[in-house]
């Protein structure tokens, strides 16, 4: 039980340190809007500005986790 508690705390602390705005509801609205607009092929300028050049260069190897990371970086930082 103690190791599960340490694991949970470590995951939560790591996510919070990476994206400090993850607990703010306004940022979650931004996250949901970008996801909805990307489904309609209308991506916001804010999301485009957060994309790193290496992400664009390696366009064929982008998996779901890297796409979520880019959108989360745009909204939660």
Secondary structure, 3 states (H helix, E strand, C coil): CHHHHHHHHHHHHHHHHHCHHHHCHHHHHHHHHHHHHHHCCCCCHHHHHHCCHHHHHCHHHCCHHHHHHHHHHHHHC
